[in-house]
Amino acid sequence: MKVTAKEQYGLRAMVELAGRYGDGPVPLSAVAKAQGVSLDYLEQVVPSLRDAGLLHSTRGAKGGYQLARAPDEITVGQVLQALDGDILPVRCVSQEREQACTRSPTCGARTVWQTVHARVLEALDGMTLADL
């Protein structure tokens, strides 16, 4: 599994907002500055997190973003899935994409990828933003 820049920056933004949980909306410019990431790039990343129900946005002079739930209720797996969909080592592991590979029903290596997929999801879903 390769972690994309979108996933890295999105997770860093969520960790920053977790650290400020309860302080009200945080301007995205403050998140970008604190995490040393591009504001322009974060502006492209956060809509996916908002659409997934992980962030709330508030408009206006005192607006910004805040976590939709407490940091201990949001897993790293939820964040990564909101940003890039399925977390898959290879496509054939997904039930939805299984037909993309004609060898799936007879592939001896598929068991390896299913095990890897299960362990990765277990690890990511076992860590919350509060843990970070």
Buried (B, 14 or more C-beta within 10 A) or exposed (E): EEEEEBBBBBBBBBBBBBBBBEEEBBBBEBBBEBBEBEEEBBEEBBEBBBEBEBBEBEEEEEBBBBBBBEBEEBBBBBBBBBBBEBBBBBBBBBEEBEEEBEEBEEBEEBEEBBEBBEEBBEEBBEEBBBEE
